[in-house]
Amino acid sequence: MKHQESARPPFLPLEIVITLVVLAASAFAASPAEKVLYSFQGGADGAGPIGKLIADAAGNLYGVTSAGGVTNCAGGCGTIFQLSPPQQPGGSWTETVLYRFTGGTDGAGPSAGMIFDQAGNLYGPTLVGGDASFDGTVFELSPPTTQGGAWTETIIYRFQGGNDGEYPRAELVFDQAGNLYGTTFFGGSSGAGIVFQLTPPTQGDLWTETVLHTFHFDQDGGDPQSALLLDPHGALYGSTFIGGVPGGGVVFKLKPPAGGGGWTEKVLYGFNGQRDGDQLSAGALLAGRNGTLYGAANLGGSLNSGTVFSVTPPGTQGGAWTETTLHTFARGDGIFPLAGLVADQSGNLYGVTQGGGQGHAGTAFRLTPPQGQGDWTLTTLHAFRGGSDGAGPSGGLTPGKHGELFGVTASGGSSSRGTVYQIVP
């Protein structure tokens, strides 16, 4: 699809500020109910949904599957889907496949959730595909121009696998000027991944990539797979899966140039593995009050089952950022928290674990802050059983209009190919 500069709408103002992401005001009841909205069949409709869902104003949900669809790839090349709410009370949600990847120049294996621009175009990465280098892409999916028409996929960047990065695995983020920011898991001069910026074209389809930072493993982290957080001053915050000192991954800040020069990276905190967390999770860090950042680690903690943490900036006198472990998972309450967190107006945190729990197939949880000097309290909202209700939550939770939470599981459901689910008050 050709871009006309005069037709490009302004992008939505970024809501990523140093304040908690807010769910709808209604609180969760003591016994929330999980409901499967759709079970993937593993064929043309997709298989293995991954990443965070996104919702439009009408309540439609949009997401990706890492497999299924066209069979050019082993197991399928992946899809982009829409899930529409029922038209009548008690009815079923309807899945519509908006695009099926073919594994060629259009990419394959969507690897993270998508984001909207104001015109309703969707943007996201594919882990592989693009061209002969097969190192991943960033795509745009545009809605039909006529009612009933097809959505149009356009590749806006193809990674070459060298210094420009390879294997993007995280959601993207827009700035006010319409530039996109993201990370690649590998690539760069050290092979440890990069942070990149994509600038929209004045004509044509391909955007211009600028590498903002290249990671160097032990020095400043490696293999980033989390989405970036953009603050009001244009600085980017993120995490790396591994690396840094002592080696369990880092939380970093990337400051834009001031009066020329390049972007400047600063490691805010380096994780120590079993003590405080290891292998930081996908999904953006959550910005809280007074600059505090919240996130999760896949591993680490006393049982090496993962943690939820906060990192707090130093006071006015300077000093180091401080990490606090809010919860250490203990298998019975979940293991391997895979994705980012969301929060409500009371400061409760919500997330998922990929495994563990009473059903041994993952959990959705709430962490409630202490009223005084006590500990945070974990409540299991749902323990997946691995059958029709799904198994292995594979993306973060998305808040709905009425306090419900939406998410996906990588497997389980009626055909064991994954589900879209909701947890309601």
WOLIN-V381343 format. One record per pair of residues at least 4 apart in sequence whose ideal C-beta (glycine too) atoms are under 6 Angstrom apart, sorted by the first residue. I is the first residue (numbers start at 0). J is the second residue. If there is no record, write none. Layout:
BEGIN
i:I j:J
i:I j:J
END
This chain:
BEGIN
i:0 j:141
i:0 j:151
i:0 j:153
i:2 j:200
i:4 j:201
i:8 j:117
i:8 j:118
i:10 j:116
i:10 j:117
i:10 j:173
i:10 j:177
i:11 j:117
i:13 j:229
i:15 j:228
i:15 j:229
i:16 j:231
i:17 j:286
i:17 j:290
i:19 j:287
i:19 j:342
i:20 j:341
i:20 j:342
i:21 j:344
i:22 j:343
i:22 j:398
i:23 j:401
i:23 j:402
i:25 j:402
i:25 j:424
i:27 j:31
i:27 j:424
i:28 j:424
i:31 j:380
i:31 j:422
i:32 j:423
i:33 j:381
i:33 j:388
i:33 j:420
i:33 j:422
i:34 j:421
i:35 j:418
i:35 j:420
i:36 j:92
i:36 j:419
i:36 j:421
i:37 j:82
i:37 j:92
i:37 j:94
i:37 j:419
i:38 j:412
i:38 j:413
i:38 j:418
i:39 j:44
i:39 j:45
i:39 j:46
i:39 j:416
i:39 j:417
i:40 j:44
i:40 j:414
i:41 j:46
i:41 j:67
i:41 j:414
i:41 j:416
i:44 j:94
i:45 j:64
i:45 j:67
i:45 j:68
i:45 j:78
i:45 j:80
i:46 j:64
i:46 j:66
i:46 j:67
i:46 j:416
i:47 j:64
i:47 j:65
i:47 j:66
i:47 j:409
i:47 j:417
i:48 j:62
i:48 j:64
i:48 j:407
i:48 j:417
i:49 j:65
i:49 j:393
i:50 j:63
i:50 j:111
i:50 j:112
i:50 j:394
i:51 j:112
i:51 j:394
i:51 j:395
i:51 j:397
i:52 j:60
i:52 j:62
i:52 j:397
i:52 j:405
i:53 j:61
i:53 j:113
i:54 j:60
i:55 j:59
i:58 j:84
i:59 j:81
i:59 j:83
i:60 j:82
i:61 j:81
i:62 j:80
i:63 j:79
i:63 j:109
i:64 j:77
i:64 j:78
i:65 j:77
i:65 j:108
i:66 j:74
i:66 j:75
i:66 j:77
i:67 j:75
i:67 j:78
i:68 j:75
i:68 j:76
i:68 j:77
i:68 j:78
i:68 j:99
i:69 j:76
i:69 j:99
i:69 j:101
i:70 j:75
i:71 j:76
i:71 j:101
i:71 j:102
i:72 j:76
i:72 j:102
i:72 j:107
i:76 j:100
i:76 j:101
i:76 j:102
i:76 j:107
i:77 j:100
i:77 j:108
i:77 j:109
i:78 j:96
i:78 j:99
i:79 j:97
i:79 j:98
i:79 j:140
i:80 j:94
i:80 j:96
i:81 j:95
i:81 j:97
i:82 j:92
i:82 j:94
i:82 j:419
i:83 j:93
i:84 j:92
i:85 j:90
i:85 j:91
i:97 j:150
i:98 j:140
i:98 j:150
i:98 j:152
i:100 j:105
i:100 j:106
i:100 j:107
i:101 j:105
i:102 j:107
i:102 j:128
i:104 j:130
i:105 j:152
i:106 j:125
i:106 j:128
i:106 j:129
i:106 j:136
i:106 j:138
i:107 j:125
i:107 j:127
i:107 j:128
i:108 j:125
i:108 j:126
i:108 j:127
i:109 j:125
i:110 j:124
i:110 j:126
i:110 j:168
i:111 j:124
i:111 j:169
i:111 j:170
i:112 j:170
i:113 j:121
i:113 j:123
i:114 j:122
i:114 j:171
i:116 j:120
i:119 j:142
i:120 j:139
i:120 j:141
i:121 j:140
i:122 j:139
i:122 j:171
i:124 j:137
i:124 j:167
i:125 j:135
i:125 j:136
i:126 j:135
i:126 j:166
i:127 j:133
i:127 j:135
i:129 j:136
i:129 j:157
i:130 j:157
i:132 j:159
i:132 j:160
i:134 j:158
i:134 j:160
i:134 j:165
i:135 j:158
i:135 j:166
i:135 j:167
i:136 j:154
i:136 j:157
i:137 j:155
i:137 j:156
i:138 j:152
i:138 j:154
i:139 j:153
i:139 j:155
i:140 j:150
i:140 j:152
i:141 j:151
i:142 j:150
i:143 j:148
i:143 j:149
i:153 j:204
i:155 j:206
i:156 j:197
i:156 j:206
i:156 j:208
i:158 j:163
i:158 j:164
i:158 j:165
i:159 j:163
i:160 j:165
i:162 j:188
i:163 j:208
i:164 j:183
i:164 j:186
i:164 j:187
i:164 j:193
i:164 j:195
i:165 j:183
i:165 j:185
i:165 j:186
i:166 j:183
i:166 j:184
i:166 j:185
i:167 j:181
i:167 j:183
i:168 j:184
i:168 j:224
i:169 j:181
i:169 j:182
i:169 j:224
i:169 j:225
i:169 j:226
i:170 j:226
i:171 j:179
i:171 j:181
i:172 j:180
i:172 j:227
i:172 j:229
i:174 j:178
i:177 j:199
i:178 j:196
i:178 j:198
i:179 j:197
i:180 j:196
i:180 j:227
i:181 j:195
i:182 j:194
i:182 j:223
i:183 j:192
i:183 j:193
i:184 j:192
i:184 j:222
i:184 j:224
i:185 j:190
i:185 j:192
i:186 j:193
i:187 j:192
i:187 j:193
i:187 j:213
i:188 j:213
i:189 j:215
i:191 j:214
i:191 j:215
i:191 j:216
i:191 j:221
i:192 j:214
i:192 j:222
i:192 j:223
i:193 j:210
i:193 j:213
i:194 j:211
i:194 j:212
i:194 j:253
i:195 j:208
i:195 j:210
i:196 j:209
i:196 j:211
i:197 j:206
i:197 j:208
i:198 j:206
i:198 j:207
i:199 j:206
i:200 j:206
i:211 j:262
i:212 j:253
i:212 j:262
i:212 j:264
i:214 j:219
i:214 j:220
i:214 j:221
i:215 j:219
i:216 j:221
i:216 j:242
i:219 j:266
i:220 j:239
i:220 j:242
i:220 j:243
i:220 j:249
i:221 j:239
i:221 j:241
i:221 j:242
i:222 j:240
i:222 j:241
i:223 j:239
i:224 j:240
i:224 j:281
i:225 j:237
i:225 j:238
i:225 j:281
i:225 j:282
i:226 j:283
i:227 j:235
i:227 j:237
i:228 j:236
i:228 j:283
i:228 j:284
i:229 j:235
i:230 j:234
i:233 j:255
i:234 j:252
i:234 j:254
i:235 j:253
i:236 j:252
i:236 j:284
i:237 j:251
i:238 j:250
i:238 j:279
i:239 j:248
i:239 j:249
i:240 j:248
i:240 j:278
i:241 j:248
i:243 j:249
i:243 j:269
i:244 j:269
i:245 j:271
i:247 j:270
i:247 j:271
i:247 j:272
i:247 j:277
i:248 j:270
i:248 j:279
i:249 j:266
i:249 j:269
i:250 j:267
i:250 j:268
i:250 j:310
i:251 j:264
i:251 j:266
i:252 j:265
i:252 j:267
i:253 j:262
i:253 j:264
i:254 j:263
i:255 j:262
i:256 j:260
i:267 j:320
i:268 j:310
i:268 j:320
i:268 j:322
i:270 j:275
i:270 j:276
i:271 j:275
i:272 j:277
i:272 j:299
i:273 j:299
i:273 j:303
i:275 j:322
i:275 j:324
i:276 j:296
i:276 j:299
i:276 j:306
i:276 j:308
i:277 j:296
i:277 j:298
i:277 j:299
i:278 j:297
i:278 j:298
i:279 j:296
i:280 j:295
i:280 j:297
i:280 j:336
i:280 j:337
i:280 j:338
i:281 j:338
i:282 j:338
i:282 j:339
i:282 j:395
i:283 j:339
i:284 j:292
i:284 j:294
i:285 j:293
i:285 j:340
i:287 j:291
i:287 j:293
i:290 j:312
i:291 j:309
i:291 j:311
i:292 j:310
i:293 j:309
i:293 j:340
i:295 j:307
i:295 j:336
i:296 j:305
i:296 j:306
i:297 j:305
i:297 j:335
i:298 j:303
i:298 j:305
i:299 j:306
i:300 j:306
i:300 j:327
i:301 j:327
i:302 j:329
i:304 j:328
i:304 j:330
i:304 j:334
i:305 j:328
i:305 j:335
i:305 j:336
i:306 j:324
i:306 j:327
i:307 j:325
i:307 j:326
i:308 j:322
i:308 j:324
i:309 j:323
i:310 j:320
i:310 j:322
i:311 j:321
i:312 j:320
i:313 j:317
i:313 j:318
i:325 j:375
i:326 j:366
i:326 j:375
i:326 j:377
i:328 j:332
i:328 j:333
i:328 j:334
i:330 j:334
i:330 j:355
i:332 j:377
i:332 j:379
i:333 j:352
i:333 j:355
i:333 j:356
i:333 j:362
i:334 j:352
i:334 j:354
i:334 j:355
i:335 j:352
i:335 j:353
i:335 j:354
i:336 j:350
i:336 j:352
i:337 j:353
i:338 j:351
i:338 j:394
i:338 j:395
i:339 j:395
i:340 j:348
i:340 j:350
i:341 j:349
i:341 j:396
i:342 j:348
i:343 j:347
i:346 j:368
i:347 j:365
i:347 j:367
i:348 j:366
i:349 j:365
i:349 j:396
i:351 j:363
i:351 j:392
i:352 j:361
i:352 j:362
i:353 j:361
i:353 j:391
i:354 j:361
i:356 j:362
i:356 j:382
i:357 j:382
i:358 j:382
i:358 j:383
i:358 j:384
i:358 j:385
i:360 j:383
i:360 j:384
i:360 j:385
i:360 j:390
i:361 j:383
i:361 j:391
i:361 j:392
i:362 j:379
i:362 j:382
i:363 j:380
i:363 j:381
i:363 j:422
i:364 j:377
i:364 j:379
i:365 j:378
i:365 j:380
i:366 j:375
i:366 j:377
i:367 j:376
i:368 j:375
i:369 j:373
i:369 j:374
i:380 j:422
i:381 j:422
i:383 j:388
i:383 j:389
i:383 j:390
i:384 j:388
i:385 j:390
i:385 j:411
i:387 j:413
i:389 j:408
i:389 j:411
i:389 j:412
i:389 j:418
i:389 j:420
i:390 j:408
i:390 j:410
i:390 j:411
i:391 j:408
i:391 j:409
i:391 j:410
i:392 j:406
i:392 j:408
i:393 j:407
i:393 j:409
i:394 j:406
i:394 j:407
i:396 j:404
i:396 j:406
i:397 j:405
i:399 j:403
i:402 j:424
i:403 j:421
i:403 j:423
i:404 j:422
i:405 j:421
i:406 j:420
i:407 j:419
i:408 j:417
i:408 j:418
i:409 j:417
i:410 j:415
i:410 j:417
i:411 j:418
i:412 j:417
i:412 j:418
END
